[in-house]
Amino acid sequence: MKSANIAHSETRYCENCGCRTEWKMHNSGKPVEICPECGHKMFRNSKPCAGALIIEEGKLLLVKRGIEPYKGFWDIPGGFLNEKEHPRDGAIREAREETGLTIEPMEILDIFIDKYKGQGYTHNTYYTANVVKGEVKAGDDAVEAKWFPIDELPREIAFPDHAFRVLKLLKERIVVRGR
């Protein structure tokens, strides 16, 4: 493999042996991050996340973030998946942690890739969901949970690069299905 002249803003280390990594040109013509000591190839994949678009009586439940990034902004209940956790199960868990509700994911609305403020990329699976039981109570990293009419969502939305696309798609789906 030839060395690839690729500039990176951060020093990276091998997840296998801890040695500083280098970028080399792979046979495919694409650069690959590799450890010069042990030969381990690094795959910097998007981190898997899941979110729940919880809808009840024409309103969408959003949570106000209590942590950075986007502290104080409204967000779709969701977050990073645990190891070996299915996105559907992650959406259920995150909704319970952040809203106090038990939900039933109905269908995948869409999947989006987004940049997570200086921490790489996320692979976000969004489900439409119904409430099964419980009372709304903000928890975990959410400081408030509030129902918003679908046509009157707040402007201060966290992760706007993909959240506005998700919310637009949800509105379109509701109009088409008459939900």
C-alpha positions as CSV (number, residue, x, y, z in Angstrom):
1,M,0.0,0.0,0.0
2,K,1.3,3.5,-0.9
3,S,1.1,6.2,1.7
4,A,-1.8,8.5,1.2
5,N,-1.3,12.2,1.6
6,I,-4.5,12.9,3.7
7,A,-4.7,15.7,6.2
8,H,-6.6,15.0,9.4
9,S,-7.3,17.4,12.2
10,E,-6.7,14.9,15.0
11,T,-4.2,12.3,15.9
12,R,-5.7,8.9,15.9
13,Y,-4.5,5.7,17.6
14,C,-5.0,2.0,16.8
15,E,-7.9,0.5,18.7
16,N,-5.9,-2.8,18.8
17,C,-2.5,-1.9,20.0
18,G,-2.5,1.9,20.7
19,C,0.1,2.9,18.2
20,R,-0.4,6.1,16.2
21,T,-2.2,5.3,12.9
22,E,-1.4,6.3,9.3
23,W,-3.4,6.7,6.2
24,K,-2.4,4.4,3.2
25,M,-3.9,4.1,-0.2
26,H,-5.8,0.9,-0.5
27,N,-5.9,-1.3,-3.7
28,S,-9.4,0.1,-4.3
29,G,-8.0,3.6,-4.7
30,K,-9.5,4.8,-1.5
31,P,-7.5,5.8,1.6
32,V,-7.6,3.5,4.6
33,E,-6.5,4.2,8.2
34,I,-4.0,1.5,9.2
35,C,-1.7,0.8,12.1
36,P,2.0,0.6,11.0
37,E,2.8,-1.6,14.0
38,C,0.2,-4.4,13.9
39,G,-1.4,-3.8,10.5
40,H,-4.9,-3.4,12.0
41,K,-7.3,-1.4,9.7
42,M,-9.5,1.1,11.4
43,F,-13.1,1.5,10.2
44,R,-14.5,4.8,11.5
45,N,-18.1,3.9,11.0
46,S,-21.1,6.1,11.8
47,K,-22.4,5.5,15.4
48,P,-25.9,3.9,15.4
49,C,-28.7,5.9,16.9
50,A,-32.5,5.6,17.1
51,G,-35.3,8.1,17.7
52,A,-39.0,8.0,18.2
53,L,-41.5,10.4,16.7
54,I,-44.2,10.0,19.3
55,I,-47.5,11.2,18.0
56,E,-50.8,11.6,19.9
57,E,-53.9,13.5,18.9
58,G,-52.0,15.4,16.1
59,K,-49.2,16.4,18.4
60,L,-45.5,15.4,18.5
61,L,-43.6,14.9,21.7
62,L,-40.2,16.7,21.9
63,V,-37.7,16.9,24.7
64,K,-35.5,19.8,25.7
65,R,-31.9,18.8,25.9
66,G,-30.1,19.3,29.2
67,I,-26.6,18.5,27.8
68,E,-24.4,19.6,25.0
69,P,-24.5,19.5,22.1
70,Y,-27.5,21.7,21.6
71,K,-28.2,22.2,25.3
72,G,-31.6,24.0,25.7
73,F,-32.8,23.0,22.2
74,W,-35.8,20.8,21.5
75,D,-35.0,17.3,20.2
76,I,-36.7,14.1,19.0
77,P,-36.5,11.6,21.8
78,G,-33.6,9.2,21.0
79,G,-29.9,8.6,21.3
80,F,-27.0,6.2,20.8
81,L,-27.7,2.5,20.7
82,N,-26.0,0.1,23.2
83,E,-23.9,-2.7,22.0
84,K,-26.0,-5.4,20.2
85,E,-29.1,-3.3,20.6
86,H,-31.6,-3.3,17.8
87,P,-32.7,0.2,16.7
88,R,-36.3,-0.5,17.5
89,D,-35.3,-1.5,21.1
90,G,-33.1,1.5,21.3
91,A,-36.0,3.8,20.3
92,I,-38.2,2.2,23.0
93,R,-35.5,2.5,25.7
94,E,-34.5,6.1,24.8
95,A,-38.2,7.2,24.8
96,R,-38.7,5.6,28.2
97,E,-35.6,7.2,29.6
98,E,-36.2,10.7,28.2
99,T,-40.1,10.9,28.4
100,G,-41.2,8.3,31.0
101,L,-43.5,6.7,28.3
102,T,-43.7,3.2,27.1
103,I,-44.0,3.4,23.3
104,E,-44.7,1.1,20.4
105,P,-42.7,1.9,17.3
106,M,-45.0,1.6,14.3
107,E,-42.8,1.9,11.2
108,I,-39.4,3.3,10.2
109,L,-39.9,6.8,8.9
110,D,-36.4,7.1,7.4
111,I,-32.7,6.7,8.1
112,F,-30.4,9.7,8.1
113,I,-26.6,10.2,8.4
114,D,-25.5,13.3,10.3
115,K,-22.4,14.8,11.8
116,Y,-22.4,14.8,15.6
117,K,-20.6,18.0,16.7
118,G,-17.0,17.0,16.6
119,Q,-17.5,13.3,17.4
120,G,-17.9,11.8,14.0
121,Y,-21.0,10.7,12.2
122,T,-24.3,9.1,13.3
123,H,-26.5,6.7,11.5
124,N,-30.0,7.6,12.7
125,T,-33.1,5.3,12.4
126,Y,-36.4,7.2,13.1
127,Y,-39.6,5.4,14.0
128,T,-43.1,6.8,14.2
129,A,-44.5,5.6,17.5
130,N,-47.6,5.5,19.6
131,V,-47.9,5.7,23.4
132,V,-48.7,2.4,25.1
133,K,-48.7,3.7,28.7
134,G,-47.2,6.1,31.1
135,E,-47.2,9.8,32.0
136,V,-44.9,12.3,30.3
137,K,-42.0,13.1,32.6
138,A,-38.6,14.3,31.3
139,G,-35.7,12.3,32.4
140,D,-32.1,11.2,31.6
141,D,-30.5,14.0,29.6
142,A,-33.9,15.7,28.9
143,V,-34.9,18.6,31.2
144,E,-38.4,19.1,29.7
145,A,-40.9,17.1,27.6
146,K,-43.7,18.8,25.8
147,W,-46.3,18.1,23.1
148,F,-46.3,20.4,20.1
149,P,-49.0,20.6,17.4
150,I,-47.3,19.2,14.2
151,D,-47.8,22.6,12.4
152,E,-46.4,24.6,15.4
153,L,-43.0,23.1,16.1
154,P,-40.3,25.2,17.8
155,R,-37.5,26.8,15.8
156,E,-34.8,25.8,18.3
157,I,-34.4,22.2,17.1
158,A,-31.3,20.2,17.9
159,F,-29.3,18.6,15.1
160,P,-30.9,20.8,12.5
161,D,-29.0,19.3,9.5
162,H,-31.2,16.2,9.6
163,A,-33.9,17.0,12.2
164,F,-35.7,19.5,9.9
165,R,-35.7,16.9,7.1
166,V,-37.1,14.3,9.5
167,L,-39.9,16.6,10.7
168,K,-40.7,17.7,7.2
169,L,-41.0,14.1,6.1
170,L,-43.2,13.3,9.2
171,K,-45.5,16.2,8.3
172,E,-45.8,15.0,4.7
173,R,-46.6,11.4,5.9
174,I,-49.3,12.7,8.3
175,V,-50.9,14.8,5.5
176,V,-50.9,11.8,3.1
177,R,-52.2,9.3,5.6
178,G,-54.6,11.7,7.4
179,R,-53.2,10.8,10.8
